[in-house]
Amino acid sequence: MTNRNLSIFNKLRPVSVGFDSVFDHFESMFNDDFFNLSPAFTSTYPPYNITKSGENKYDVELALAGFNKNDVSVSVHEGLLTIETKDSGDKSGSEAELIHQGISKRYFKKVFTLSNDVEVRSAELKDGLLRISMERIIPDEMKRKEIEIV
C-alpha cells in the first residue's frame, strides 16, 4: 500500500491538476523497488543516450555493434517504448569459426516510459547505432492562449 505521506509527489498534488496517473505511475516504480533491483535486472547493456534537440524533439540512441535490423524489435504500447532483441534461432550454419567474441550480442530489453504527448516518429539502425526519433506533439487546446476579460 502506498504511503502518500512520504511521497515526494504528495507535495506536488496540491498545486497540480490532472497528473494523478503520472504520480501514481512513478510512485509504483518506487514502491516496487524499481531502483533497488539486483544488477541482473538493471543492466547498463546496451549503453544508450537520451538527447533533446530543439523544443520538442527527442532521440534515444542505443549502441548495438554486431546487430542488424532483423535482430532487434522496437515497439510502442500504452506509453511504453520497448527495445529488445528478437530470438535469432540457431546460428550454427555460419561459415566462419569464432575464435574470440568481444562483440556481445546477448539478449537485452530496454523499456522507456513516454509522456502521453510524445510520438515515436522513426527508428534507424546505422553504423552500430540504433536511433529512435520522437516528437512531443502539443495539441492546439494545450497551447497558450489569451482569454479576453469581459
C-alpha positions as CSV (number, residue, x, y, z in Angstrom):
1,M,0.0,0.0,0.0
2,T,1.3,3.5,-0.9
3,N,2.3,5.7,1.9
4,R,1.3,9.1,0.4
5,N,2.6,11.0,3.4
6,L,6.2,10.0,2.4
7,S,5.8,10.5,-1.3
8,I,7.7,13.3,-2.9
9,F,4.7,13.6,-5.3
10,N,2.4,14.4,-2.3
11,K,3.9,17.9,-2.3
12,L,3.1,18.4,-5.9
13,R,-0.6,17.2,-5.8
14,P,-2.0,20.3,-4.2
15,V,-0.6,22.5,-7.0
16,S,-1.3,20.3,-10.0
17,V,-4.4,19.1,-11.8
18,G,-4.8,16.0,-13.9
19,F,-1.4,14.4,-13.1
20,D,-2.7,11.7,-10.8
21,S,-2.0,8.9,-13.2
22,V,1.6,10.2,-13.7
23,F,2.2,10.5,-10.0
24,D,0.7,7.1,-9.4
25,H,3.0,5.6,-12.1
26,F,6.1,7.0,-10.6
27,E,5.1,6.0,-7.0
28,S,4.5,2.4,-8.1
29,M,8.1,2.4,-9.5
30,F,9.4,3.4,-6.1
31,N,7.1,1.0,-4.2
32,D,8.1,-1.9,-6.4
33,D,11.8,-1.3,-5.5
34,F,12.4,-0.4,-9.2
35,F,15.6,1.4,-8.2
36,N,16.8,-1.3,-5.8
37,L,16.7,-4.3,-8.2
38,S,19.7,-6.6,-8.5
39,P,22.3,-5.7,-11.2
40,A,20.9,-8.5,-13.4
41,F,17.7,-6.5,-13.8
42,T,19.2,-3.1,-14.0
43,S,21.8,-3.9,-16.7
44,T,23.5,-1.0,-18.4
45,Y,23.7,-3.1,-21.6
46,P,23.5,-1.9,-24.2
47,P,24.7,1.6,-23.5
48,Y,22.3,4.4,-24.5
49,N,21.8,8.1,-24.7
50,I,18.7,10.2,-24.5
51,T,19.0,13.5,-26.3
52,K,16.8,16.5,-26.8
53,S,17.1,18.8,-29.8
54,G,15.1,21.9,-30.1
55,E,11.9,22.4,-28.1
56,N,10.1,19.2,-28.8
57,K,12.4,16.6,-30.4
58,Y,14.0,13.6,-28.6
59,D,16.2,10.7,-29.6
60,V,17.0,7.5,-27.8
61,E,20.3,6.1,-29.2
62,L,21.5,2.6,-28.3
63,A,25.0,1.3,-29.2
64,L,24.3,-2.1,-31.0
65,A,27.6,-3.2,-32.5
66,G,27.1,-6.5,-34.3
67,F,23.3,-6.3,-34.5
68,N,21.3,-5.8,-37.7
69,K,17.7,-4.6,-38.0
70,N,16.4,-8.2,-38.1
71,D,17.9,-8.8,-34.6
72,V,16.1,-6.0,-32.8
73,S,12.4,-5.1,-32.3
74,V,11.1,-1.6,-31.4
75,S,7.5,-1.2,-30.2
76,V,5.3,1.3,-28.5
77,H,2.3,0.2,-26.4
78,E,0.4,2.0,-23.7
79,G,3.0,4.7,-23.3
80,L,6.0,2.3,-23.1
81,L,8.7,2.3,-25.7
82,T,10.3,-1.2,-25.7
83,I,13.5,-2.2,-27.5
84,E,14.6,-5.8,-27.3
85,T,16.4,-8.5,-29.2
86,K,14.4,-11.0,-31.2
87,D,15.0,-14.7,-31.0
88,S,17.6,-15.3,-33.7
89,G,17.3,-19.0,-33.7
90,D,20.2,-21.4,-34.5
91,K,23.2,-19.7,-36.0
92,S,25.4,-22.8,-36.2
93,G,25.2,-22.6,-40.0
94,S,27.8,-19.8,-40.1
95,E,30.8,-20.4,-42.4
96,A,33.3,-18.5,-40.1
97,E,34.7,-20.1,-36.9
98,L,34.5,-17.7,-34.0
99,I,38.0,-17.6,-32.3
100,H,37.2,-14.8,-29.9
101,Q,33.9,-13.0,-29.2
102,G,34.5,-9.4,-28.0
103,I,31.3,-8.0,-29.5
104,S,28.4,-9.1,-27.4
105,K,25.1,-10.0,-29.0
106,R,23.3,-11.1,-25.9
107,Y,19.7,-10.6,-25.1
108,F,18.5,-7.2,-23.8
109,K,15.3,-5.4,-23.2
110,K,15.1,-1.7,-22.5
111,V,11.8,0.0,-21.6
112,F,11.2,3.7,-21.6
113,T,8.1,5.5,-20.3
114,L,6.8,8.1,-22.8
115,S,4.7,11.1,-22.0
116,N,1.1,11.0,-23.5
117,D,2.1,13.7,-25.9
118,V,5.2,12.1,-27.3
119,E,5.0,10.2,-30.6
120,V,7.7,7.9,-32.0
121,R,8.5,9.1,-35.5
122,S,11.1,6.7,-36.7
123,A,13.8,4.1,-35.9
124,E,17.0,3.7,-37.8
125,L,20.0,1.3,-37.3
126,K,23.1,2.6,-38.9
127,D,26.8,2.1,-38.2
128,G,26.0,0.1,-35.0
129,L,23.8,2.9,-33.5
130,L,20.0,2.5,-33.2
131,R,18.4,5.9,-33.2
132,I,14.7,6.2,-32.2
133,S,13.4,9.7,-33.0
134,M,10.4,11.1,-31.1
135,E,8.5,14.3,-31.1
136,R,6.3,16.0,-28.5
137,I,3.1,17.0,-30.2
138,I,1.3,19.8,-28.5
139,P,-2.4,20.0,-29.5
140,D,-3.9,23.4,-30.1
141,E,-6.0,23.1,-26.9
142,M,-2.8,22.8,-24.9
143,K,-1.1,25.8,-26.5
144,R,-1.0,29.1,-24.6
145,K,-4.0,31.4,-25.5
146,E,-5.1,34.7,-24.1
147,I,-8.5,34.8,-22.5
148,E,-10.4,38.0,-23.0
149,I,-11.8,39.5,-19.8
150,V,-15.3,40.8,-20.3
